[in-house]
Amino acid sequence: MKEICIKDLLPETVQGVFVALPGDEAYKESYFEWTASALVTEFKTSNISGGTLKAWKSVPLFTQVETHIDAEMFYFLGGEAIMPFADIKNGVPDMDSVEIVRIKPGTQIIITAGKAHFVPVAEGDTPVYIVVVAPKMDAPRIPLKEAVLGIK
């Protein structure tokens, strides 16, 4: 098993992942508040879907990653997430490129096509809530050569 130090996700922390941190000023009126998305991406298709993802506290031990043929946009709404990323070389995860990051609520990310990642786990007792926007596409899973454990 390979141990990897968990890093806080900041812009330019992970190659192939674009990051917008919380903190933008919200537009407010009497009964609503609007905060615009800071990141914009293009998809290869106009058939876009969305969904919600909820993840609970678990040991940040990852044995596989997944990739997609198009980008994905994630909005982290609640809970602190621990999420792995890796590059794919010759069809397999490059173990030297594996990174595990902590993602704070309010963060938006765009994962570029082909960037390997996996469903995050919650770091604390508060579940992670994520809205995902992406084209409908397969999510082929690829086993890691060895399990990776995120450590503080």
DAGI-V620160 format. One record per residue. N is the residue number from 1. RES is the residue in three letters. SS is DSSP state (@ for helix, = for strand, . for the rest). PSI is psi in whole degrees, -180 to 180 (* if undefined). OMEGA is omega in radians with two decimals (999 if undefined). Layout:
BEGIN
n=N res=RES ss=SS psi=PSI omega=OMEGA
n=N res=RES ss=SS psi=PSI omega=OMEGA
END
This chain:
BEGIN
n=1 res=MET ss=. psi=137 omega=-3.13
n=2 res=LYS ss== psi=129 omega=3.09
n=3 res=GLU ss== psi=134 omega=-3.12
n=4 res=ILE ss== psi=131 omega=3.11
n=5 res=CYS ss== psi=132 omega=3.10
n=6 res=ILE ss== psi=128 omega=3.11
n=7 res=LYS ss== psi=149 omega=3.00
n=8 res=ASP ss== psi=134 omega=3.12
n=9 res=LEU ss=. psi=123 omega=3.06
n=10 res=LEU ss=. psi=164 omega=3.05
n=11 res=PRO ss=. psi=137 omega=3.12
n=12 res=GLU ss=. psi=12 omega=3.07
n=13 res=THR ss=. psi=-44 omega=-3.08
n=14 res=VAL ss=. psi=120 omega=3.10
n=15 res=GLN ss=. psi=134 omega=3.14
n=16 res=GLY ss=. psi=4 omega=3.08
n=17 res=VAL ss== psi=119 omega=3.10
n=18 res=PHE ss== psi=141 omega=-2.97
n=19 res=VAL ss== psi=134 omega=2.95
n=20 res=ALA ss== psi=120 omega=-3.11
n=21 res=LEU ss=. psi=156 omega=3.11
n=22 res=PRO ss=. psi=159 omega=3.09
n=23 res=GLY ss=. psi=-7 omega=3.10
n=24 res=ASP ss=. psi=147 omega=3.13
n=25 res=GLU ss=. psi=134 omega=3.12
n=26 res=ALA ss=. psi=146 omega=3.01
n=27 res=TYR ss== psi=129 omega=-3.04
n=28 res=LYS ss== psi=142 omega=2.95
n=29 res=GLU ss=. psi=-173 omega=-2.98
n=30 res=SER ss=. psi=-37 omega=-3.06
n=31 res=TYR ss=. psi=9 omega=3.08
n=32 res=PHE ss=. psi=165 omega=3.11
n=33 res=GLU ss== psi=135 omega=-3.13
n=34 res=TRP ss== psi=125 omega=3.02
n=35 res=THR ss=. psi=117 omega=-3.10
n=36 res=ALA ss=. psi=151 omega=3.05
n=37 res=SER ss=. psi=136 omega=-3.13
n=38 res=ALA ss=. psi=-26 omega=-3.08
n=39 res=LEU ss=. psi=145 omega=3.10
n=40 res=VAL ss=. psi=142 omega=3.09
n=41 res=THR ss=. psi=164 omega=3.01
n=42 res=GLU ss=. psi=142 omega=3.03
n=43 res=PHE ss=. psi=157 omega=-3.12
n=44 res=LYS ss=. psi=-11 omega=-3.11
n=45 res=THR ss=. psi=162 omega=3.06
n=46 res=SER ss=. psi=2 omega=3.11
n=47 res=ASN ss=. psi=86 omega=-3.03
n=48 res=ILE ss== psi=142 omega=3.12
n=49 res=SER ss== psi=179 omega=3.08
n=50 res=GLY ss== psi=169 omega=3.12
n=51 res=GLY ss== psi=176 omega=3.10
n=52 res=THR ss== psi=149 omega=3.12
n=53 res=LEU ss== psi=132 omega=3.10
n=54 res=LYS ss== psi=130 omega=-3.12
n=55 res=ALA ss== psi=144 omega=-3.09
n=56 res=TRP ss=. psi=171 omega=3.11
n=57 res=LYS ss== psi=135 omega=3.11
n=58 res=SER ss=. psi=163 omega=3.04
n=59 res=VAL ss=. psi=131 omega=-3.14
n=60 res=PRO ss=. psi=64 omega=-3.13
n=61 res=LEU ss== psi=120 omega=-3.05
n=62 res=PHE ss== psi=136 omega=-3.11
n=63 res=THR ss== psi=-6 omega=-3.11
n=64 res=GLN ss== psi=164 omega=3.04
n=65 res=VAL ss== psi=169 omega=3.04
n=66 res=GLU ss== psi=158 omega=3.08
n=67 res=THR ss=. psi=167 omega=3.12
n=68 res=HIS ss=. psi=158 omega=3.14
n=69 res=ILE ss=. psi=-3 omega=3.13
n=70 res=ASP ss=. psi=172 omega=-3.13
n=71 res=ALA ss=. psi=162 omega=3.00
n=72 res=GLU ss== psi=145 omega=3.09
n=73 res=MET ss== psi=126 omega=3.14
n=74 res=PHE ss== psi=135 omega=3.00
n=75 res=TYR ss== psi=113 omega=-3.13
n=76 res=PHE ss== psi=110 omega=-3.02
n=77 res=LEU ss== psi=-31 omega=-3.09
n=78 res=GLY ss== psi=153 omega=-3.13
n=79 res=GLY ss=. psi=155 omega=3.05
n=80 res=GLU ss=. psi=129 omega=-3.06
n=81 res=ALA ss== psi=146 omega=2.99
n=82 res=ILE ss== psi=120 omega=-2.98
n=83 res=MET ss== psi=136 omega=3.10
n=84 res=PRO ss== psi=152 omega=3.04
n=85 res=PHE ss== psi=153 omega=3.09
n=86 res=ALA ss== psi=160 omega=3.00
n=87 res=ASP ss=. psi=153 omega=3.07
n=88 res=ILE ss== psi=129 omega=3.07
n=89 res=LYS ss== psi=127 omega=-3.13
n=90 res=ASN ss=. psi=38 omega=3.06
n=91 res=GLY ss=. psi=1 omega=3.14
n=92 res=VAL ss== psi=154 omega=3.12
n=93 res=PRO ss== psi=133 omega=3.05
n=94 res=ASP ss=. psi=107 omega=-3.05
n=95 res=MET ss=@ psi=-26 omega=3.10
n=96 res=ASP ss=@ psi=-15 omega=-3.11
n=97 res=SER ss=@ psi=-4 omega=-3.07
n=98 res=VAL ss=. psi=130 omega=3.08
n=99 res=GLU ss== psi=146 omega=3.06
n=100 res=ILE ss== psi=126 omega=-3.03
n=101 res=VAL ss== psi=155 omega=3.04
n=102 res=ARG ss== psi=130 omega=-3.10
n=103 res=ILE ss== psi=123 omega=-3.10
n=104 res=LYS ss=. psi=153 omega=3.05
n=105 res=PRO ss=. psi=145 omega=-3.13
n=106 res=GLY ss=. psi=-8 omega=-3.14
n=107 res=THR ss=. psi=142 omega=3.02
n=108 res=GLN ss== psi=137 omega=3.06
n=109 res=ILE ss== psi=154 omega=2.96
n=110 res=ILE ss== psi=122 omega=3.09
n=111 res=ILE ss== psi=120 omega=-3.09
n=112 res=THR ss=. psi=158 omega=3.12
n=113 res=ALA ss=. psi=134 omega=3.08
n=114 res=GLY ss=. psi=-10 omega=3.12
n=115 res=LYS ss=. psi=121 omega=-3.11
n=116 res=ALA ss== psi=143 omega=-3.14
n=117 res=HIS ss== psi=176 omega=3.02
n=118 res=PHE ss=. psi=166 omega=-3.14
n=119 res=VAL ss=. psi=130 omega=-3.13
n=120 res=PRO ss=. psi=164 omega=2.98
n=121 res=VAL ss== psi=157 omega=3.07
n=122 res=ALA ss== psi=139 omega=3.12
n=123 res=GLU ss=. psi=-35 omega=-3.10
n=124 res=GLY ss=. psi=-164 omega=-3.11
n=125 res=ASP ss=. psi=-15 omega=3.10
n=126 res=THR ss=. psi=123 omega=3.12
n=127 res=PRO ss=. psi=155 omega=3.05
n=128 res=VAL ss== psi=130 omega=3.08
n=129 res=TYR ss== psi=127 omega=-3.08
n=130 res=ILE ss== psi=138 omega=2.93
n=131 res=VAL ss== psi=129 omega=-3.13
n=132 res=VAL ss== psi=133 omega=3.08
n=133 res=VAL ss== psi=125 omega=-3.10
n=134 res=ALA ss== psi=162 omega=2.98
n=135 res=PRO ss== psi=156 omega=3.01
n=136 res=LYS ss=. psi=122 omega=-3.09
n=137 res=MET ss=. psi=162 omega=3.09
n=138 res=ASP ss=. psi=159 omega=3.11
n=139 res=ALA ss=. psi=71 omega=-3.11
n=140 res=PRO ss=. psi=132 omega=3.13
n=141 res=ARG ss== psi=141 omega=-3.12
n=142 res=ILE ss== psi=125 omega=3.13
n=143 res=PRO ss== psi=143 omega=3.01
n=144 res=LEU ss== psi=150 omega=3.13
n=145 res=LYS ss== psi=-35 omega=3.04
n=146 res=GLU ss== psi=154 omega=3.11
n=147 res=ALA ss== psi=147 omega=3.07
n=148 res=VAL ss== psi=137 omega=-3.12
n=149 res=LEU ss== psi=124 omega=3.08
n=150 res=GLY ss== psi=128 omega=3.13
n=151 res=ILE ss== psi=154 omega=-3.13
n=152 res=LYS ss=. psi=* omega=999
END
